[in-house]
């Protein structure tokens, strides 16, 4: 197995910063799709666009089947206007699943059909001087925050005169900061940091001159945050699918900000046994810091592909991140480990060459998780078949 090429971390940070500068809540992703397509053109990676804007690229390998795909999503959480209020403020609904707790106090961009307005998301009782301790009694919910637009807007009619309408998208400022310690703090690292790591892995692989053994398809999706993700983006004979996303760093989790995580289960159930362990083995062989983890309240592109009916092996790689879907923070160590493992995976052989066949008519090439004898070796014994077969029911 060839050594995984080293990622260009300056390229990763530059691309990440440029991605963060582009607002892309789910449903408002055309600009970021154009940006990523331009980066693929620079790298010389051929791609195509679906009708809505999912990007499907191809790295040709020595053989075309079985082939594999890796996917990162371009869309982020955000909000949408649900109400024009009589006081000139705007009621909001979330885009994606996240708490209004992290929306309060944010600076935002409101995209009307005619242009852009700036504003702030505030609790309904926003002034301690006016409401005293009542400001601390408001519940945390989207019904208790509103958008104050930076324009003369004191009535419902003023909102309409500014061109504001129900359904306008609201993007939250990313507030990125790259610290000397290597920490990277920003909103929307989910999944723009994953996108930057994937592009960096492609760059490293191409510049190394190494050729993948099988065709590989980098995919960039636009609706992961609302659940559909990669559901309709796999036209090839893909047998292996690796999602790229965010690993929560929190109490009860095993992920950290200095490693790449192989997630073994999320809300959709366990990931493929063999593909996940293939990734873990690659990490060990390449001396890449890796963690194993489970995500209890979490869905991914890989899970959406399975739900759509694709008969594929799926796994999930993730960078460690604190305060996911809030003010997120990762470390360049985790993104470097993710990029290295992605490059190593794209260069690795298929988990099973027999997966080139959609179905198998024999057990000969079917996989083994554990040999049968090993599975039977446990503290809980079963009686011999001879002791059970042919026994009469004592009541008959």
C-alpha positions as CSV (number, residue, x, y, z in Angstrom):
1,X,0.0,0.0,0.0
2,X,1.6,3.3,-1.1
3,X,2.1,6.0,1.5
4,X,-0.7,8.6,1.6
5,X,0.5,11.9,0.1
6,X,0.9,14.8,2.5
7,X,-1.8,17.5,2.2
8,X,-1.1,21.1,1.4
9,X,-2.4,22.7,4.6
10,X,-2.1,26.3,3.3
11,X,-4.3,25.3,0.4
12,X,-6.8,23.7,2.9
13,X,-7.0,26.9,5.0
14,X,-7.4,29.2,2.0
15,X,-10.1,27.1,0.5
16,X,-11.9,26.8,3.9
17,X,-11.8,30.5,4.4
18,X,-13.2,31.2,0.9
19,X,-15.9,28.6,1.5
20,X,-16.9,30.2,4.8
21,X,-17.2,33.6,3.0
22,X,-20.0,32.2,0.8
23,X,-23.5,32.0,2.4
24,X,-25.0,28.6,1.7
25,X,-28.0,27.6,3.8
26,X,-29.8,24.6,2.4
27,X,-31.9,25.8,-0.6
28,X,-29.5,28.8,-1.3
29,X,-26.4,27.0,-2.6
30,X,-25.9,28.0,-6.3
31,X,-22.9,30.3,-5.5
32,X,-21.0,27.7,-3.5
33,X,-21.7,25.1,-6.1
34,X,-20.0,27.4,-8.7
35,X,-17.1,28.0,-6.3
36,X,-16.4,24.2,-5.8
37,X,-16.8,23.5,-9.5
38,X,-14.2,26.1,-10.2
39,X,-11.8,24.5,-7.8
40,X,-12.3,21.1,-9.5
41,X,-11.6,22.7,-12.8
42,X,-8.3,24.1,-11.4
43,X,-7.3,20.6,-10.3
44,X,-8.3,19.1,-13.6
45,X,-10.9,16.9,-12.2
46,X,-13.8,16.3,-14.6
47,X,-17.3,16.7,-13.1
48,X,-21.0,17.1,-14.0
49,X,-23.9,18.9,-12.3
50,X,-27.3,17.5,-11.5
51,X,-30.4,19.6,-12.1
52,X,-30.4,21.1,-8.6
53,X,-26.6,21.4,-8.3
54,X,-25.1,18.3,-6.7
55,X,-21.6,17.9,-8.1
56,X,-20.4,14.5,-9.3
57,X,-16.8,14.2,-10.2
58,X,-14.6,11.4,-11.4
59,X,-11.0,10.3,-10.8
60,X,-10.3,7.5,-13.3
61,X,-8.6,4.5,-11.9
62,X,-6.9,1.5,-13.5
63,X,-10.2,-0.3,-13.5
64,X,-13.7,1.0,-13.6
65,X,-15.6,-1.4,-11.4
66,X,-16.2,-1.8,-8.6
67,X,-16.0,2.0,-8.0
68,X,-16.3,4.1,-5.0
69,X,-17.6,7.5,-4.0
70,X,-16.7,10.0,-1.2
71,X,-19.1,12.8,-0.3
72,X,-19.1,16.1,1.5
73,X,-22.0,18.6,1.7
74,X,-22.0,22.3,0.7
75,X,-25.2,23.3,2.5
76,X,-25.3,24.7,6.0
77,X,-27.9,25.4,8.7
78,X,-29.6,28.8,8.5
79,X,-33.0,30.3,8.7
80,X,-35.9,31.4,6.5
81,X,-38.5,34.2,6.9
82,X,-41.8,32.8,8.1
83,X,-43.6,36.1,9.1
84,X,-43.5,39.8,8.5
85,X,-44.6,41.4,11.8
86,X,-46.6,44.5,12.5
87,X,-43.6,46.0,14.3
88,X,-41.3,45.7,11.3
89,X,-39.4,42.7,12.7
90,X,-39.3,39.3,11.0
91,X,-40.2,35.9,12.5
92,X,-37.9,33.1,11.5
93,X,-38.0,29.3,11.0
94,X,-34.8,27.3,11.1
95,X,-33.3,25.6,8.0
96,X,-31.9,22.4,9.3
97,X,-32.0,21.2,12.9
98,X,-30.4,23.6,15.4
99,X,-31.3,25.6,18.5
100,X,-32.3,29.3,18.5
101,X,-29.9,29.6,21.4
102,X,-27.1,29.9,18.9
103,X,-29.0,32.3,16.7
104,X,-29.5,35.0,19.4
105,X,-27.1,37.9,18.9
106,X,-26.0,36.9,15.5
107,X,-25.3,39.2,12.6
108,X,-27.0,37.9,9.4
109,X,-27.6,38.5,5.7
110,X,-31.2,38.5,4.5
111,X,-31.5,37.7,0.8
112,X,-34.7,39.2,-0.8
113,X,-35.7,38.6,-4.4
114,X,-34.2,42.1,-5.1
115,X,-30.9,42.1,-3.1
116,X,-29.4,41.8,0.3
117,X,-30.2,43.4,3.7
118,X,-28.1,43.1,6.9
119,X,-29.6,42.6,10.3
120,X,-29.4,41.0,13.8
121,X,-31.3,38.1,15.4
122,X,-32.5,39.2,18.8
123,X,-34.7,37.7,21.6
124,X,-38.2,39.3,21.8
125,X,-37.1,41.0,25.0
126,X,-33.7,42.3,24.0
127,X,-33.0,45.2,26.4
128,X,-32.1,44.8,30.0
129,X,-32.8,48.5,30.6
130,X,-36.3,48.1,29.3
131,X,-37.3,44.7,30.7
132,X,-34.9,44.1,33.6
133,X,-34.7,40.5,34.7
134,X,-37.5,39.5,32.3
135,X,-34.9,39.1,29.6
136,X,-33.6,36.0,31.5
137,X,-37.1,34.4,31.6
138,X,-37.7,33.9,27.9
139,X,-37.8,30.3,26.7
140,X,-35.3,29.1,24.1
141,X,-37.2,28.6,20.9
142,X,-37.5,30.1,17.4
143,X,-40.9,31.6,18.5
144,X,-39.0,33.8,20.9
145,X,-36.4,35.4,18.5
146,X,-36.9,37.9,15.7
147,X,-34.8,39.5,13.0
148,X,-34.2,43.3,13.2
149,X,-33.3,44.6,9.7
150,X,-30.7,47.4,9.4
151,X,-33.1,49.7,7.4
152,X,-36.1,51.9,8.2
153,X,-38.6,49.2,9.0
154,X,-41.2,49.8,11.7
155,X,-44.4,48.3,10.2
156,X,-45.5,45.3,8.1
157,X,-45.8,47.7,5.1
158,X,-42.2,48.9,5.6
159,X,-41.1,45.3,5.3
160,X,-43.0,44.9,2.0
161,X,-41.6,48.2,0.7
162,X,-38.1,46.8,1.3
163,X,-38.9,43.8,-0.8
164,X,-38.9,41.4,2.1
165,X,-41.2,38.4,1.8
166,X,-42.0,35.1,3.5
167,X,-39.5,32.5,2.3
168,X,-36.5,34.8,2.0
169,X,-33.3,33.1,3.1
170,X,-31.2,34.2,6.1
171,X,-27.5,33.3,6.3
172,X,-25.6,33.6,9.6
173,X,-22.2,35.3,9.6
174,X,-19.4,32.6,10.0
175,X,-17.1,34.7,12.2
176,X,-14.0,32.6,11.3
177,X,-10.8,32.9,13.3
178,X,-7.6,30.9,12.6
179,X,-5.6,30.8,15.9
180,X,-1.8,30.4,16.1
181,X,-2.5,27.3,18.2
182,X,-3.9,25.7,15.1
183,X,-7.5,25.9,16.3
184,X,-10.1,27.0,13.7
185,X,-13.3,28.6,15.1
186,X,-16.3,29.5,12.9
187,X,-19.9,28.8,12.2
188,X,-20.6,26.3,9.4
189,X,-17.4,24.2,9.7
190,X,-20.1,21.6,9.2
191,X,-19.4,20.7,6.5
192,X,-17.2,23.3,4.8
193,X,-14.2,22.0,6.7
194,X,-15.0,18.6,5.3
195,X,-15.3,20.0,1.8
196,X,-11.9,21.8,2.1
197,X,-10.3,18.5,3.4
198,X,-11.7,16.6,0.4
199,X,-10.4,19.1,-2.1
200,X,-7.1,19.1,-0.4
201,X,-6.9,15.3,-0.6
202,X,-7.7,15.4,-4.3
203,X,-4.9,18.0,-4.8
204,X,-2.4,15.9,-2.9
205,X,-3.3,12.7,-4.8
206,X,-3.1,14.4,-8.2
207,X,0.2,16.1,-7.5
208,X,1.7,12.8,-6.2
209,X,1.2,11.3,-9.6
210,X,-0.3,8.1,-8.1
211,X,-3.2,6.5,-9.9
212,X,-6.1,5.0,-8.0
213,X,-6.7,1.3,-8.5
214,X,-10.4,1.8,-9.1
215,X,-12.6,4.7,-10.3
216,X,-13.3,7.2,-7.5
217,X,-16.1,9.7,-7.5
218,X,-15.9,12.8,-5.3
219,X,-19.4,14.1,-4.7
220,X,-20.6,17.4,-3.2
221,X,-24.2,17.5,-2.1
222,X,-26.5,20.4,-1.3
223,X,-29.3,19.1,1.0
224,X,-27.6,17.1,3.7
225,X,-28.8,19.4,6.5
226,X,-32.5,18.6,5.7
227,X,-31.9,14.8,5.2
228,X,-32.0,14.1,1.5
229,X,-28.2,14.7,0.8
230,X,-26.8,12.0,-1.5
231,X,-30.2,10.3,-2.1
232,X,-30.2,10.9,-5.8
233,X,-26.5,11.4,-6.8
234,X,-25.1,7.9,-7.4
235,X,-25.6,7.0,-11.1
236,X,-22.5,4.8,-11.3
237,X,-21.8,1.2,-10.3
238,X,-20.8,2.5,-6.8
239,X,-20.1,-0.3,-4.3
240,X,-18.4,1.8,-1.6
241,X,-19.6,5.1,-0.3
242,X,-17.8,7.2,2.4
243,X,-19.5,10.2,3.8
244,X,-17.4,13.1,5.1
245,X,-18.8,15.2,8.0
246,X,-18.4,16.5,11.5
247,X,-17.6,14.5,14.7
248,X,-19.1,16.0,17.9
249,X,-16.5,16.6,20.6
250,X,-18.5,16.4,23.8
251,X,-19.0,14.5,27.1
252,X,-19.8,10.8,26.2
253,X,-18.1,11.0,22.8
254,X,-14.8,9.6,21.8
255,X,-13.8,12.1,19.1
256,X,-11.3,14.9,19.6
257,X,-10.0,17.9,17.7
258,X,-6.6,16.3,16.8
259,X,-7.8,13.1,15.1
260,X,-10.0,11.8,12.3
261,X,-13.0,9.8,13.5
262,X,-14.4,6.6,11.9
263,X,-18.0,6.7,13.0
264,X,-19.4,3.1,13.4
265,X,-23.0,4.1,14.0
266,X,-25.4,7.0,13.8
267,X,-29.2,7.5,14.0
268,X,-29.6,5.4,10.9
269,X,-27.9,2.4,12.4
270,X,-24.4,0.8,12.1
271,X,-22.2,1.6,9.1
272,X,-20.7,-1.3,7.0
273,X,-18.5,-3.5,9.1
274,X,-15.9,-4.2,6.4
275,X,-15.6,-0.7,4.9
276,X,-15.3,0.9,8.4
277,X,-12.5,-1.5,9.4
278,X,-10.8,-1.0,6.1
279,X,-10.6,2.7,6.9
280,X,-9.3,2.0,10.5
281,X,-6.7,-0.4,9.1
282,X,-5.5,2.3,6.6
283,X,-5.2,4.8,9.4
284,X,-3.1,2.4,11.5
285,X,-0.8,1.6,8.5
286,X,-0.3,5.3,7.7
287,X,0.2,6.4,11.3
288,X,-2.8,8.7,11.1
289,X,-4.4,9.6,14.4
290,X,-7.9,8.0,14.4
291,X,-10.8,7.6,16.8
292,X,-13.8,5.3,16.8
293,X,-17.2,6.8,17.8
294,X,-21.0,6.5,17.7
295,X,-23.2,9.5,17.0
296,X,-26.7,9.2,18.6
297,X,-28.4,12.3,17.1
298,X,-27.0,12.4,13.7
299,X,-27.6,11.6,10.0
300,X,-25.2,11.8,7.0
301,X,-25.0,11.6,3.3
302,X,-24.1,8.0,3.6
303,X,-27.3,7.2,5.5
304,X,-29.5,9.1,3.0
305,X,-28.0,7.0,0.1
306,X,-29.0,3.8,1.9
307,X,-32.5,5.1,2.6
308,X,-32.8,6.0,-1.1
309,X,-32.4,2.3,-1.9
310,X,-28.7,2.0,-3.0
311,X,-27.2,-1.4,-2.3
312,X,-23.8,0.0,-1.2
313,X,-21.3,-0.3,1.6
314,X,-21.2,2.9,3.6
315,X,-18.8,4.4,6.1
316,X,-18.4,7.8,7.7
317,X,-15.2,9.8,8.2
318,X,-15.4,13.0,10.3
319,X,-13.2,15.7,11.7
320,X,-13.4,16.4,15.5
321,X,-15.4,19.6,16.3
322,X,-16.5,21.2,19.5
323,X,-20.0,22.8,19.8
324,X,-21.4,21.4,16.6
325,X,-24.2,23.5,15.0
326,X,-23.2,26.3,17.3
327,X,-20.0,28.3,17.5
328,X,-17.9,25.4,16.2
329,X,-14.2,24.8,16.7
330,X,-11.8,22.2,15.2
331,X,-8.0,22.0,14.9
332,X,-5.9,21.8,11.8
333,X,-4.6,18.4,13.1
334,X,-8.0,16.8,12.6
335,X,-8.4,18.3,9.1
336,X,-4.9,17.1,8.1
337,X,-5.7,13.6,9.4
338,X,-8.9,13.6,7.5
339,X,-7.3,14.7,4.2
340,X,-4.5,12.1,4.6
341,X,-6.9,9.3,5.3
342,X,-9.1,10.3,2.3
343,X,-6.1,10.3,0.0
344,X,-5.0,6.9,1.3
345,X,-8.5,5.5,0.9
346,X,-8.8,6.7,-2.7
347,X,-5.5,4.9,-3.5
348,X,-6.4,1.7,-1.7
349,X,-7.8,-1.5,-3.3
350,X,-11.6,-2.2,-3.0
351,X,-12.7,-3.9,0.1
352,X,-14.1,-6.7,-2.0
353,X,-13.4,-7.1,-5.7
354,X,-16.5,-9.2,-5.9
355,X,-18.6,-6.1,-5.2
356,X,-18.3,-5.4,-8.9
357,X,-21.2,-7.8,-9.2
358,X,-24.5,-6.3,-8.1
359,X,-25.7,-9.7,-6.9
360,X,-23.8,-13.0,-6.1
361,X,-25.2,-16.4,-6.8
362,X,-22.7,-18.2,-4.6
363,X,-21.5,-18.1,-1.0
364,X,-18.0,-18.6,-2.2
365,X,-17.1,-14.9,-2.6
366,X,-19.5,-13.6,0.2
367,X,-17.9,-11.8,3.1
368,X,-16.9,-13.0,6.5
369,X,-17.1,-10.9,9.6
370,X,-15.9,-13.6,11.9
371,X,-15.3,-17.3,11.1
372,X,-18.2,-19.5,12.2
373,X,-16.2,-21.3,14.8
374,X,-15.2,-18.0,16.4
375,X,-18.8,-16.9,16.5
376,X,-19.8,-20.0,18.3
377,X,-17.1,-19.6,21.0
378,X,-18.9,-17.7,23.8
379,X,-19.9,-18.1,27.4
380,X,-23.5,-18.9,26.3
381,X,-23.5,-22.4,25.0
382,X,-26.2,-24.0,22.8
383,X,-27.1,-27.7,23.1
384,X,-26.0,-30.1,20.4
385,X,-28.5,-30.4,17.6
386,X,-28.9,-34.1,18.3
387,X,-30.1,-33.3,21.8
388,X,-32.9,-31.2,20.4
389,X,-34.0,-32.7,17.1
390,X,-36.4,-35.6,17.5
391,X,-37.3,-34.8,21.1
392,X,-41.0,-35.3,22.0
393,X,-43.0,-32.7,23.8
394,X,-43.5,-34.1,27.3
395,X,-47.1,-33.0,27.3
396,X,-48.0,-34.9,24.1
